Amino acid sequence: QVQVVESGGGLVQAGGSLRLSCAVSGRTFGTYAMGWFRQAPGKEREFVAAIRGIGLQTYYTDGAKGRFTISRDNAKNTVYLQMNSLKPEDTAVYYCAAHPDYSGIAYYSRSAYAYWGQGTQVTVSS
């Protein structure tokens, strides 16, 4: 089974930056669509960003555009989420998800991903 492990979470002040990493096991990482989701206390898990395995297109939720950057290093089986200009509203557990890419994948939907990490806590203080 594919293993997904997030790291890099922590406590930062508003306006600061944080870089999350997500390591994925297996030989087919380069063909996976990868997504970042987050879940704040008492709220639903929501889509943050995604990067395709086919074509490497990137996608962001409106609140992340201009502040967050998703990237991948296929040689390291790792996807990253660079978060800049962090706001208290970004506080959440961030989850990394993976699924073999295919044309038409609903990259923004939790149901599109078969493999999930345990999450890493990001706390932004004011």
Secondary structure, DSSP 8 states (H G I E B T S, - for coil): ---EEEE--EEEETT--EEEEEEE-SS-GGGEEEEEEEE-TTS--EEEEEE-SSS--EEE-TTTTTTEEEEEEGGGTEEEEEE-S--GGG-EEEEEEEEE--TT--TT-GGG-SEE---EEEEEE-
